[in-house]
Amino acid sequence: MRRRLINSTLAVVLVVIAVFGVSLVIVETRTISSSAQESVDTEAVRLASIVDSRLVGGEPVTPDILTEQSRGPGAKRYALITIPGRAAIEIGTRPEGSVIRGSADGERGVTVTVEESRSTITTEVGRTLLIIGAVALLAVIAAVLLAVRQANRLASPLTDLAETAERLGSGDPRPRHKRYGVPELDRVADVLDASAERIARMLTAERRLAADASHQLRTPLTALSMRLEEVSLTDDLATVKEEAMVALTQVERLTDVVERLLTNARDPRTGSAVAFDLDEVIKQQIEEWRPVYRSAGRAIVRSGKVGLRAVGTPGAVAQVLAALIENSLMHGGGTVALRTRVTGNQSVIEVTDEGPGVPADLGARIFERAISGRNSTGIGLAVARDLAEADGGRLELLQQQPPVFALFLSREVRGRDEEEPRTVR
């Protein structure tokens, strides 16, 4: 591309120089010729005037006197002066070859003929051609330098843009935010940077989806595996049927998790909030996690109001509670308690345990991704908060020691809420 730009610019400059240079040479040649002819004619008239004035005054007219008075531009010219009744007078040396001739007649019959060699015109034309050639050469050099500079200015940005496109194709979506001062190239750079940002967002969304999927599917799969293990270890048909029914329920939850993940991946604003019974979701979570806690030598209980109804997505609320319960299992200690209460027009589910709580330096950042007190993924609480907010609720850390996490959901009042004085184990 550089070579094409340089060649095209140089071709344009050469055409312009050829057109104007030839015209200028023709004009200058004619001007020099006309000027030389006019000078010879003027010299002839001057000599005729000198001879007439000397004849009128009775003064002698000799070659030496005329030569002396011809000093100046015409000193090197040849002149032939014819005076009636006298011998012709010659001044200078008669030129050979082609000449420029000028003549003039005096008042007393004097005839003056002046000749000059055309070589003087040729010399002057050659000098003019040399000057024009030098100017043309300088113009060509300037055009080449300008063409190289312009070619670099246009070709270098295109090379950069090609490298940017290649980086995008190889999976590096970092925008360069580099501009070149050329509107068309800057427009291409804007489009590439915008595409890089969109690709970066898409890659981030895909990685986040993969991380969320692995985290949200792990708990249902673990619970399902435990149920299947219990089925494989028992010979009691009734127990097998019971565990199979529980396993089917967990499969349905697993399917719901997958559908929700795919739906959120397509459009995070999509929701399916309904009014549902909190007791059923809490009971299902306690039954699902009780075997795991029992194996760890710990207990999981619930207390507080019963009969509460909330507005949200039961599957999403179950996943939030599962994340909080699993967090207490991994990082907490002692008994885990799920308490329900009412505050204003909201139903609240609190999850607490008897462990050491949340470190002071993590309290304000506990819901950020990749923030964890131990060697865990650090995305469980972040996913839980996202799920809560997608349902129009919120998840907060009310107390660090002992830890108290609270899920706030919009409340639907139906009948009279009853206080549950007993603790269910």
C-alpha positions as a printed Julia matrix, in Angstrom:
425×3 Matrix{Float64}:
   0.0     0.0     0.0
   2.86    2.37    0.81
   4.36    1.78   -2.64
   1.04    2.44   -4.34
   0.52    5.69   -2.47
   4.05    6.87   -3.24
   3.8     5.9    -6.92
   0.4     7.53   -7.36
   1.51   10.77   -5.66
   4.73   10.84   -7.67
   2.84   10.23  -10.92
   0.5    13.14  -10.21
   3.43   15.44   -9.43
   5.3    14.4   -12.6
   2.24   15.04  -14.75
   1.78   18.48  -13.21
   5.48   19.3   -13.67
   5.41   18.08  -17.26
   2.35   20.12  -18.18
   3.39   23.33  -16.46
   7.13   22.86  -17.11
   6.76   22.49  -20.87
   4.4    25.47  -20.99
   6.84   27.51  -18.94
   9.78   26.57  -21.19
   7.86   27.59  -24.32
   6.83   30.91  -22.79
  10.33   31.68  -21.49
  11.94   30.77  -24.82
   9.63   33.11  -26.7
  10.18   35.83  -24.12
  13.96   35.55  -24.37
  13.84   35.59  -28.19
  11.54   38.61  -28.23
  13.75   40.41  -25.71
  16.89   39.71  -27.77
  15.24   40.94  -30.99
  14.02   44.09  -29.26
  17.49   44.74  -27.86
  19.08   44.44  -31.31
  16.48   46.78  -32.84
  17.02   49.3   -30.05
  20.78   49.19  -30.61
  20.33   49.84  -34.34
  18.11   52.86  -33.64
  20.61   54.22  -31.1
  23.53   53.96  -33.51
  21.52   55.61  -36.27
  20.7    58.47  -33.93
  24.37   58.87  -32.96
  25.5    58.96  -36.59
  22.8    61.5   -37.53
  23.74   63.78  -34.64
  27.43   63.71  -35.61
  26.7    64.38  -39.25
  24.55   67.36  -38.34
  27.3    68.78  -36.12
  29.97   68.2   -38.74
  31.79   65.85  -36.49
  33.72   62.91  -37.88
  32.15   59.49  -37.96
  34.77   56.79  -37.51
  34.64   53.17  -36.28
  36.67   54.05  -33.18
  34.3    56.83  -32.17
  31.22   54.66  -32.73
  32.86   51.76  -30.92
  33.6    54.04  -27.98
  29.98   55.22  -27.85
  28.67   51.65  -28.25
  30.08   50.48  -24.94
  27.31   48.84  -22.98
  24.93   45.96  -23.82
  25.61   46.35  -27.55
  29.4    46.42  -27.36
  29.77   42.82  -28.42
  27.36   43.07  -31.32
  28.3    43.55  -34.96
  27.04   46.72  -36.65
  27.17   47.81  -40.33
  26.65   51.54  -40.9
  26.05   52.79  -44.43
  26.38   56.58  -45.04
  25.61   58.01  -48.49
  28.79   59.1   -50.25
  31.06   57.4   -47.76
  32.5    53.97  -47.23
  30.54   51.58  -45.03
  31.62   51.44  -41.42
  31.78   48.1   -39.5
  31.86   47.8   -35.76
  32.77   44.53  -34.05
  33.18   41.08  -35.55
  30.49   39.7   -37.77
  28.98   36.57  -36.14
  28.89   33.26  -37.96
  25.93   31.0   -38.27
  22.43   32.0   -37.33
  22.04   35.59  -36.23
  19.48   38.04  -34.92
  19.33   41.06  -37.18
  17.96   44.5   -36.52
  18.08   47.61  -38.73
  17.23   51.3   -38.54
  17.31   54.28  -40.95
  18.57   57.71  -40.03
  17.37   61.12  -41.18
  20.31   61.69  -43.6
  20.01   58.42  -45.47
  21.99   56.54  -42.88
  21.26   52.83  -42.64
  22.35   50.86  -39.59
  22.23   47.05  -39.42
  23.0    45.28  -36.1
  23.58   41.54  -35.86
  23.98   39.24  -32.85
  24.62   35.5   -32.75
  21.7    33.35  -31.7
  24.05   31.47  -29.37
  23.39   34.15  -26.77
  19.69   33.26  -26.88
  20.55   29.58  -26.66
  22.73   30.25  -23.62
  19.98   32.23  -21.92
  17.38   29.58  -22.7
  19.7    26.89  -21.35
  20.16   28.84  -18.13
  16.4    29.17  -17.78
  15.89   25.47  -18.47
  18.47   24.67  -15.78
  16.59   26.78  -13.25
  13.26   25.21  -14.19
  14.81   21.73  -14.0
  16.24   22.45  -10.55
  12.85   23.67   -9.32
  11.17   20.58  -10.81
  13.69   18.31   -9.11
  13.08   19.99   -5.76
   9.34   19.6    -6.35
   9.78   15.87   -7.07
  11.91   15.37   -3.93
   9.36   17.26   -1.83
   6.55   15.2    -3.38
   8.36   11.94   -2.61
   8.96   12.96    1.01
   5.35   14.07    1.38
   4.11   10.85   -0.24
   6.25    8.71    2.09
   4.99   10.62    5.11
   1.37   10.38    4.0
   1.77    6.71    3.13
   3.18    5.98    6.59
   0.41    8.0     8.17
  -2.22    5.92    6.39
  -0.52    2.52    6.3
   0.63    2.39    9.94
  -2.91    2.84   11.34
  -4.19    0.14    9.0
  -1.46   -2.19   10.27
  -2.47   -1.39   13.85
  -6.14   -2.0    13.06
  -5.27   -5.32   11.42
  -3.33   -6.34   14.54
  -6.29   -5.32   16.72
  -8.66   -7.42   14.61
  -6.22  -10.33   14.79
  -6.07  -10.02   18.6
  -9.85  -10.05   18.77
  -9.92  -13.17   16.64
  -7.36  -14.87   18.88
  -9.42  -14.22   22.02
  -7.78  -11.08   23.41
 -10.67   -8.6    23.79
  -8.74   -5.71   25.31
  -9.62   -2.42   23.56
  -6.64   -0.29   22.53
  -8.34    3.14   22.61
  -5.85    4.38   20.0
  -6.81    7.05   17.49
  -4.98    8.32   14.4
  -6.41   11.72   13.52
  -8.05   10.38   10.34
 -11.87   10.35   10.67
 -12.4     7.19    8.61
  -9.67    5.24   10.44
 -10.85    6.54   13.82
 -14.35    5.29   12.98
 -12.95    1.8    12.31
 -11.0     1.99   15.58
 -14.2     2.98   17.45
 -16.05   -0.01   15.99
 -13.21   -2.41   16.87
 -13.0    -1.07   20.44
 -16.78   -1.36   20.86
 -16.61   -4.93   19.51
 -13.77   -5.71   21.92
 -15.81   -4.46   24.86
 -18.83   -6.51   23.78
 -16.68   -9.62   23.37
 -15.14   -9.0    26.8
 -18.6    -8.73   28.34
 -19.71  -11.91   26.58
 -16.64  -13.82   27.76
 -17.13  -12.52   31.3
 -20.78  -13.57   31.2
 -19.83  -17.03   29.93
 -17.18  -17.51   32.62
 -19.61  -16.27   35.25
 -22.29  -18.62   33.97
 -19.87  -21.54   34.14
 -18.82  -20.62   37.69
 -22.41  -20.1    38.83
 -23.53  -23.33   37.21
 -20.79  -25.39   38.84
 -21.57  -23.87   42.23
 -25.36  -24.07   42.06
 -25.42  -27.59   40.63
 -22.93  -28.99   43.14
 -25.3   -28.96   46.12
 -28.31  -30.63   44.4
 -26.02  -33.22   42.84
 -24.41  -33.96   46.2
 -27.8   -34.38   47.85
 -29.03  -36.55   44.99
 -25.91  -38.71   45.26
 -26.52  -39.21   48.98
 -30.12  -40.28   48.36
 -29.03  -42.76   45.72
 -26.4   -44.15   48.07
 -29.06  -44.7    50.71
 -31.23  -46.43   48.14
 -28.37  -48.72   47.15
 -27.67  -49.67   50.79
 -31.23  -50.61   51.85
 -33.36  -53.64   51.08
 -36.56  -52.14   52.46
 -38.95  -51.47   49.56
 -40.77  -48.71   51.44
 -37.49  -46.93   52.18
 -36.46  -47.3    48.55
 -39.72  -45.73   47.39
 -39.42  -42.9    49.89
 -35.84  -42.14   48.92
 -36.72  -42.43   45.24
 -39.48  -39.85   45.65
 -37.06  -37.51   47.43
 -34.51  -38.11   44.65
 -37.12  -37.27   42.01
 -37.89  -34.04   43.86
 -34.21  -33.18   43.87
 -33.99  -33.95   40.15
 -36.83  -31.5    39.57
 -34.93  -28.9    41.59
 -31.83  -29.63   39.57
 -33.8   -29.13   36.35
 -35.15  -25.85   37.72
 -31.63  -24.67   38.53
 -30.46  -25.43   34.99
 -33.45  -23.65   33.43
 -32.91  -20.62   35.66
 -29.23  -20.47   34.76
 -30.01  -20.59   31.05
 -32.78  -18.01   31.42
 -30.54  -15.62   33.32
 -27.8   -16.14   30.75
 -30.19  -15.06   27.96
 -31.73  -12.17   29.88
 -30.81  -11.45   33.51
 -33.95   -9.32   33.92
 -36.24  -12.24   33.25
 -38.06  -13.37   36.39
 -40.96  -15.61   37.41
 -41.89  -14.3    40.86
 -44.99  -15.84   42.45
 -46.51  -15.99   45.9
 -45.36  -19.13   47.74
 -45.23  -20.7    51.21
 -41.92  -20.13   52.97
 -42.52  -23.09   55.29
 -42.35  -25.55   52.4
 -39.05  -24.18   51.08
 -37.49  -24.12   54.58
 -38.73  -27.64   55.35
 -37.36  -28.98   52.09
 -33.94  -27.43   52.79
 -33.77  -28.77   56.33
 -34.67  -32.28   55.16
 -32.11  -32.09   52.4
 -29.25  -30.88   54.58
 -30.04  -32.8    57.79
 -28.16  -35.99   56.7
 -25.07  -33.95   55.83
 -25.11  -32.12   59.16
 -25.76  -35.35   61.02
 -22.7   -36.87   59.34
 -20.68  -33.86   60.5
 -21.97  -34.24   64.08
 -23.98  -31.03   63.9
 -27.65  -30.08   63.83
 -29.87  -27.83   61.71
 -33.07  -26.36   63.19
 -35.73  -23.75   62.48
 -37.82  -21.4    64.59
 -39.93  -18.26   64.35
 -43.21  -17.52   62.6
 -44.95  -20.1    60.49
 -47.48  -19.65   57.71
 -45.54  -16.82   56.11
 -45.98  -16.27   52.4
 -43.5   -14.37   50.26
 -43.34  -13.16   46.68
 -40.45  -14.56   44.67
 -39.22  -17.67   42.9
 -39.28  -20.74   45.17
 -36.36  -22.33   43.33
 -34.23  -19.2    43.66
 -35.09  -18.82   47.37
 -34.16  -22.47   47.91
 -30.81  -21.88   46.21
 -30.13  -18.84   48.4
 -30.91  -20.8    51.56
 -28.8   -23.71   50.32
 -25.86  -21.36   49.77
 -26.22  -19.93   53.3
 -26.57  -23.39   54.86
 -23.57  -24.71   52.97
 -21.58  -21.62   53.98
 -22.4   -22.35   57.65
 -21.41  -25.98   57.15
 -18.02  -25.07   55.67
 -17.08  -22.01   57.71
 -19.31  -22.1    60.81
 -19.75  -24.36   63.77
 -22.35  -25.82   66.13
 -26.06  -25.75   65.4
 -27.35  -23.91   62.36
 -30.68  -22.14   62.93
 -33.16  -20.84   60.36
 -35.43  -18.19   61.92
 -38.4   -16.55   60.23
 -39.84  -13.21   61.21
 -41.74  -10.26   59.82
 -40.54   -6.67   59.49
 -42.91   -4.18   57.89
 -44.14   -5.62   54.6
 -41.26   -8.07   54.32
 -40.71  -11.66   55.34
 -37.24  -12.35   56.7
 -35.35  -15.63   56.91
 -32.26  -15.51   59.12
 -29.53  -18.13   58.98
 -27.08  -18.23   61.91
 -24.68  -20.65   63.52
 -22.45  -20.9    66.59
 -19.16  -20.57   64.78
 -16.47  -17.85   65.0
 -18.3   -15.65   62.52
 -17.09  -13.46   59.69
 -13.6   -11.88   60.06
 -13.67   -8.13   60.53
 -11.62   -7.52   57.38
 -14.13   -9.47   55.24
 -17.34   -8.07   56.63
 -17.82   -5.31   54.05
 -16.68   -7.51   51.15
 -18.24  -10.86   52.04
 -20.64  -10.74   49.06
 -17.94   -9.95   46.5
 -16.86  -12.66   44.1
 -13.6   -14.48   44.89
 -13.82  -13.31   48.53
 -13.57  -16.23   50.92
 -12.37  -16.84   54.44
 -11.0   -20.26   53.49
  -9.94  -22.2    50.42
 -13.32  -22.14   48.71
 -14.52  -20.73   45.4
 -15.66  -17.48   46.98
 -18.7   -17.15   44.7
 -21.43  -18.82   46.78
 -22.58  -15.71   48.66
 -22.17  -13.54   45.54
 -24.44  -15.89   43.57
 -26.9   -15.97   46.47
 -27.1   -12.17   46.56
 -27.6   -12.02   42.77
 -30.44  -14.55   43.01
 -32.07  -12.6    45.84
 -31.88   -9.31   43.96
 -33.22  -10.93   40.78
 -36.33  -11.87   42.81
 -36.74   -8.33   44.12
 -35.34   -9.19   47.54
 -32.03   -8.6    49.23
 -29.45  -10.58   51.17
 -27.53   -8.92   53.99
 -25.06   -9.73   56.75
 -26.78   -8.43   59.87
 -24.15   -9.55   62.37
 -20.57  -10.76   62.01
 -20.07  -12.6    65.35
 -21.94  -14.85   65.64
 -22.82  -14.64   61.96
 -26.39  -13.73   61.02
 -27.35  -13.65   57.34
 -30.84  -12.4    56.49
 -32.87  -12.88   53.31
 -35.54  -10.18   52.87
 -38.5   -10.97   50.6
 -41.69   -9.11   49.79
 -44.45  -10.44   52.03
 -47.91  -11.63   51.07
 -50.32  -11.57   54.02
 -52.9   -14.35   54.1
 -54.81  -14.9    57.32
 -53.09  -14.58   60.7
 -49.45  -15.51   61.06
 -48.85  -17.99   63.82
 -45.91  -18.02   66.19
 -44.04  -21.31   66.28
 -42.73  -21.65   69.87
 -40.97  -24.95   69.27
 -37.67  -25.6    67.6
 -37.78  -28.27   64.9
 -34.78  -30.58   64.62
